[in-house]
Amino acid sequence: MASRLMWTAPTLLLATLVAFLLQQLIPGDQAVALAGEYASEERLAAIRGDLGLDQPVLARYLEWVGGVVTGDLGTSYRTGQPVAEIVLDRLPVTLLLTLFALLVAVVIGVPSGIAAAQRPGSWADRLLTTAATAGIAIPNFWLGMMLIAVFAVQLGWLPGPGGVDFRDDPANAVRALVLPSIALGMVGSAEICRQVRSAMIENLGSDYVRTLRAKGLSRRSIVWQHALKNSSLPLATILGIQVSHLVGGAVVVESVFGLSGIGSLVVEATNQRDYVVIQAVVLLAAVIVLVTNLVVDISYRLLDPRIS
């Protein structure tokens, strides 16, 4: 754990540096994008000076890092608002979406994997593994559009695109996240199902399970209290990976459902060449991934004290 903490700062620097350099490869002039194609050279030069675009790339990056260290993420090129305010305003939607999607993935994936593992090769196992394979292959944006068409347009059970501010109407805001959470979480549930199935098959076929059966323990007790517990390490690993995938997938799902979260913010900032906003989101995503990995490491030690 100490080594992971030691590498936190270098990892954040590398992630933000790569993102910063990639932004420089995007074709076009940022000053022209902000001022318009018919702006005078004097106007363009003034914009470049105000934004520091006339400075070397490395100098601009180091200036940005210096601001981050002091708690200043910069100011949006487009709106003039502090980037920290913009990100914090959008963050709750993405966090709720990610949390609900992870809940969907666990609720569907874990029981499905356990059910498939109890009778390997049976029709139920083949059905669940086929469904899991299909779930991994289906793009979440397509699934999102199908969910909108069926449950929002045809049946009218749930809200369609266009989220509701949680501060204005919490109940409807949560209802508006149901379909996006399913669209985002289904791929994760398929992957969790496959991993849990593999781990459970290995544990259910082990010597200690045969001993438990010989002692007369019920199938339910063996599966849920012993085999699942010993399958918890791979489950913790896949949950940590899924959090990273869900944060990345939120970009597409939020765009499909018109949610005002971090994902849609990235799309807007990219279209508007508001690079300082993109940098802040990349930093935030890297922090979320690193914190998730740290939590997974801690869970390893709680689940298996033999891990030092």
C-alpha positions as CSV (number, residue, x, y, z in Angstrom):
1,M,0.0,0.0,0.0
2,A,2.9,2.3,0.8
3,S,4.3,1.9,-2.7
4,R,0.9,2.6,-4.2
5,L,0.7,5.8,-2.3
6,M,4.2,6.7,-3.3
7,W,3.3,6.4,-6.9
8,T,0.1,8.5,-6.6
9,A,1.6,11.9,-7.5
10,P,3.7,10.6,-10.4
11,T,0.7,8.8,-11.8
12,L,-1.4,12.0,-11.6
13,L,1.3,14.0,-13.3
14,L,1.7,11.5,-16.1
15,A,-2.0,11.2,-16.8
16,T,-2.5,15.0,-16.9
17,L,0.7,15.5,-18.9
18,V,-0.4,13.0,-21.6
19,A,-3.8,14.6,-21.8
20,F,-2.3,18.1,-22.0
21,L,0.1,17.0,-24.8
22,L,-2.7,15.2,-26.7
23,Q,-4.8,18.4,-26.7
24,Q,-2.0,20.2,-28.5
25,L,-2.3,17.7,-31.4
26,I,-6.0,18.7,-32.0
27,P,-6.1,20.5,-35.4
28,G,-7.0,24.2,-35.4
29,D,-6.1,27.3,-33.5
30,Q,-7.8,27.7,-30.1
31,A,-7.7,31.5,-30.4
32,V,-9.6,31.3,-33.7
33,A,-12.1,28.9,-32.2
34,L,-12.8,31.4,-29.4
35,A,-12.8,34.6,-31.4
36,G,-14.2,33.4,-34.7
37,E,-12.7,32.9,-38.1
38,Y,-12.9,36.6,-39.1
39,A,-11.2,38.0,-36.0
40,S,-8.3,40.4,-36.6
41,E,-4.7,39.4,-35.9
42,E,-4.6,41.9,-33.1
43,R,-7.6,40.3,-31.5
44,L,-6.1,36.8,-31.9
45,A,-2.8,37.9,-30.5
46,A,-4.6,39.4,-27.4
47,I,-6.4,36.2,-26.8
48,R,-3.3,34.1,-27.0
49,G,-1.6,36.4,-24.6
50,D,-4.5,36.4,-22.1
51,L,-4.7,32.6,-22.2
52,G,-0.9,32.0,-22.3
53,L,-1.1,30.3,-25.6
54,D,1.9,32.2,-26.8
55,Q,4.0,30.3,-24.1
56,P,5.8,27.0,-24.6
57,V,3.7,23.9,-24.0
58,L,5.8,22.7,-21.1
59,A,5.7,26.2,-19.4
60,R,1.9,26.2,-19.7
61,Y,1.6,22.7,-18.2
62,L,3.9,23.6,-15.3
63,E,1.8,26.8,-14.7
64,W,-1.3,24.7,-14.6
65,V,0.2,22.2,-12.2
66,G,1.3,25.1,-9.9
67,G,-2.3,26.3,-9.9
68,V,-3.6,22.8,-9.0
69,V,-1.2,22.6,-6.1
70,T,-2.7,25.8,-4.7
71,G,-6.2,24.7,-5.3
72,D,-6.8,26.7,-8.5
73,L,-7.9,24.6,-11.5
74,G,-8.1,27.6,-13.8
75,T,-10.9,29.6,-15.4
76,S,-13.0,28.4,-18.3
77,Y,-12.1,29.9,-21.6
78,R,-15.7,30.0,-22.7
79,T,-17.7,31.1,-19.6
80,G,-15.1,32.8,-17.5
81,Q,-16.2,30.7,-14.5
82,P,-13.7,29.0,-12.2
83,V,-13.3,25.4,-13.4
84,A,-13.6,24.0,-9.9
85,E,-17.1,25.4,-9.6
86,I,-18.1,24.0,-13.0
87,V,-16.8,20.5,-12.2
88,L,-18.3,20.4,-8.7
89,D,-21.6,21.5,-10.1
90,R,-21.6,18.6,-12.6
91,L,-20.0,16.0,-10.3
92,P,-23.0,14.8,-8.3
93,V,-24.8,13.6,-11.4
94,T,-21.9,11.4,-12.5
95,L,-21.3,10.1,-9.0
96,L,-24.9,9.0,-8.6
97,L,-25.0,7.5,-12.1
98,T,-21.8,5.6,-11.4
99,L,-23.1,4.4,-8.0
100,F,-26.4,3.2,-9.4
101,A,-24.8,1.6,-12.4
102,L,-22.4,-0.3,-10.1
103,L,-25.4,-1.4,-8.0
104,V,-27.1,-2.7,-11.2
105,A,-24.0,-4.6,-12.2
106,V,-23.6,-6.2,-8.8
107,V,-27.3,-7.1,-8.3
108,I,-27.5,-8.7,-11.7
109,G,-23.9,-10.0,-12.1
110,V,-23.2,-11.8,-8.8
111,P,-26.4,-13.9,-8.5
112,S,-26.1,-14.8,-12.2
113,G,-22.5,-15.9,-11.8
114,I,-23.4,-18.0,-8.7
115,A,-26.3,-19.6,-10.5
116,A,-24.3,-20.5,-13.5
117,A,-21.4,-21.9,-11.4
118,Q,-23.6,-24.4,-9.5
119,R,-24.3,-26.5,-12.5
120,P,-21.6,-26.0,-15.1
121,G,-22.6,-27.1,-18.6
122,S,-26.3,-27.1,-17.8
123,W,-28.9,-25.3,-19.9
124,A,-29.0,-22.5,-17.2
125,D,-25.2,-22.1,-17.3
126,R,-25.2,-21.9,-21.1
127,L,-28.1,-19.4,-21.1
128,L,-26.4,-17.2,-18.6
129,T,-23.0,-17.3,-20.2
130,T,-24.5,-16.6,-23.6
131,A,-26.4,-13.6,-22.1
132,A,-23.2,-12.4,-20.4
133,T,-21.3,-12.6,-23.7
134,A,-24.0,-10.7,-25.5
135,G,-24.1,-8.1,-22.7
136,I,-20.4,-7.4,-23.1
137,A,-20.8,-7.1,-26.9
138,I,-23.8,-4.7,-26.8
139,P,-22.7,-1.0,-26.9
140,N,-24.2,0.9,-24.0
141,F,-25.3,3.8,-26.2
142,W,-27.4,1.4,-28.3
143,L,-28.8,-0.2,-25.2
144,G,-29.6,3.3,-23.9
145,M,-31.5,4.3,-27.0
146,M,-33.5,1.0,-26.9
147,L,-34.4,1.6,-23.3
148,I,-35.6,5.1,-24.1
149,A,-37.6,3.8,-27.1
150,V,-39.4,1.1,-25.0
151,F,-39.7,2.3,-21.4
152,A,-39.8,6.1,-22.0
153,V,-41.5,6.5,-25.4
154,Q,-43.8,3.5,-25.8
155,L,-44.6,2.6,-22.2
156,G,-44.0,5.9,-20.6
157,W,-42.9,4.3,-17.3
158,L,-39.7,6.3,-16.8
159,P,-38.4,9.7,-17.9
160,G,-36.6,9.9,-21.2
161,P,-33.6,12.1,-22.1
162,G,-33.0,15.2,-20.1
163,G,-32.2,14.9,-16.4
164,V,-33.7,16.7,-13.5
165,D,-31.6,18.7,-11.0
166,F,-31.3,16.6,-7.8
167,R,-31.6,19.8,-5.7
168,D,-34.9,20.8,-7.3
169,D,-36.7,17.4,-7.3
170,P,-34.7,14.5,-5.7
171,A,-37.4,11.9,-6.5
172,N,-37.7,12.6,-10.2
173,A,-33.9,13.0,-10.4
174,V,-33.5,9.5,-9.2
175,R,-36.2,8.2,-11.6
176,A,-34.4,9.9,-14.4
177,L,-31.2,8.0,-13.6
178,V,-32.9,4.5,-13.7
179,L,-32.5,4.0,-17.5
180,P,-29.0,5.5,-17.8
181,S,-27.9,3.3,-14.8
182,I,-29.2,0.2,-16.5
183,A,-27.6,1.1,-19.8
184,L,-24.3,1.8,-18.1
185,G,-24.4,-1.1,-15.7
186,M,-25.4,-4.0,-18.0
187,V,-21.9,-4.4,-19.5
188,G,-20.5,-4.5,-16.0
189,S,-23.0,-7.1,-14.9
190,A,-22.0,-9.3,-17.7
191,E,-18.3,-9.1,-16.9
192,I,-19.0,-9.7,-13.2
193,C,-21.1,-12.7,-14.0
194,R,-18.3,-14.3,-16.0
195,Q,-15.7,-13.6,-13.3
196,V,-17.9,-14.8,-10.4
197,R,-18.8,-17.9,-12.4
198,S,-15.1,-18.8,-13.0
199,A,-14.1,-18.2,-9.3
200,M,-17.1,-20.1,-8.0
201,I,-16.6,-23.1,-10.2
202,E,-13.0,-23.3,-9.0
203,N,-14.0,-23.1,-5.3
204,L,-17.0,-25.4,-5.6
205,G,-14.7,-28.1,-7.0
206,S,-12.1,-27.7,-4.3
207,D,-11.3,-30.2,-1.5
208,Y,-12.6,-28.1,1.3
209,V,-16.1,-28.0,-0.3
210,R,-16.1,-31.7,-0.6
211,T,-15.2,-31.9,3.1
212,L,-18.1,-29.5,3.9
213,R,-20.5,-31.6,1.9
214,A,-19.3,-34.7,3.8
215,K,-20.0,-33.0,7.1
216,G,-23.6,-32.5,6.0
217,L,-23.7,-28.7,5.3
218,S,-26.5,-27.5,3.1
219,R,-25.9,-26.4,-0.5
220,R,-27.0,-22.8,0.4
221,S,-24.5,-22.6,3.3
222,I,-21.7,-24.0,1.2
223,V,-22.4,-21.6,-1.7
224,W,-23.2,-18.4,0.1
225,Q,-21.1,-18.6,3.3
226,H,-18.0,-20.5,2.1
227,A,-17.5,-20.6,-1.7
228,L,-18.6,-17.0,-2.3
229,K,-16.4,-15.7,0.6
230,N,-13.4,-17.4,-1.0
231,S,-14.3,-15.9,-4.3
232,S,-14.4,-12.4,-2.9
233,L,-10.8,-11.5,-3.9
234,P,-11.5,-11.8,-7.7
235,L,-14.9,-10.1,-7.1
236,A,-13.1,-7.1,-5.4
237,T,-10.7,-6.9,-8.3
238,I,-13.4,-6.8,-11.0
239,L,-15.4,-4.3,-9.0
240,G,-12.4,-2.0,-8.9
241,I,-12.0,-2.4,-12.7
242,Q,-15.7,-1.8,-13.3
243,V,-15.6,1.6,-11.4
244,S,-12.9,2.8,-13.9
245,H,-15.0,1.5,-16.9
246,L,-18.2,3.1,-15.5
247,V,-16.6,6.5,-15.1
248,G,-15.3,6.3,-18.7
249,G,-18.7,5.0,-20.0
250,A,-20.5,7.8,-18.4
251,V,-19.3,10.1,-21.2
252,V,-21.4,8.3,-23.8
253,V,-24.4,7.5,-21.6
254,E,-24.8,11.1,-20.3
255,S,-24.7,12.3,-23.9
256,V,-27.4,9.8,-24.9
257,F,-29.7,10.7,-22.0
258,G,-28.9,14.4,-21.9
259,L,-27.6,14.4,-18.3
260,S,-25.6,17.3,-17.1
261,G,-22.7,15.4,-15.6
262,I,-19.0,15.2,-16.0
263,G,-19.3,13.1,-19.2
264,S,-21.4,15.6,-21.0
265,L,-19.1,18.4,-19.7
266,V,-16.1,16.7,-21.4
267,V,-18.0,16.6,-24.7
268,E,-19.0,20.2,-24.5
269,A,-15.5,21.3,-23.5
270,T,-14.0,19.3,-26.4
271,N,-16.4,20.9,-28.9
272,Q,-15.7,24.3,-27.5
273,R,-11.9,23.8,-27.2
274,D,-12.1,24.6,-23.5
275,Y,-9.0,22.6,-22.7
276,V,-8.6,23.8,-19.1
277,V,-11.9,22.1,-18.3
278,I,-10.8,18.9,-19.9
279,Q,-7.6,19.0,-17.9
280,A,-9.6,19.3,-14.7
281,V,-11.9,16.3,-15.6
282,V,-8.8,14.2,-16.5
283,L,-7.3,15.0,-13.1
284,L,-10.6,14.1,-11.4
285,A,-11.0,10.8,-13.3
286,A,-7.4,9.9,-12.4
287,V,-8.0,10.6,-8.7
288,I,-11.2,8.5,-8.8
289,V,-9.3,5.5,-10.3
290,L,-6.4,5.8,-7.9
291,V,-8.8,6.0,-4.9
292,T,-10.7,3.0,-6.2
293,N,-7.4,1.0,-6.5
294,L,-6.5,2.0,-3.0
295,V,-9.9,0.8,-1.7
296,V,-9.4,-2.5,-3.5
297,D,-6.0,-2.9,-1.9
298,I,-7.4,-2.3,1.5
299,S,-10.3,-4.7,0.8
300,Y,-7.7,-7.4,0.0
301,R,-6.2,-7.2,3.4
302,L,-9.6,-7.2,5.1
303,L,-10.8,-10.2,3.1
304,D,-7.6,-12.2,3.4
305,P,-5.3,-11.3,6.4
306,R,-2.5,-13.4,4.8
307,I,-2.0,-10.6,2.2
308,S,0.5,-8.2,3.6
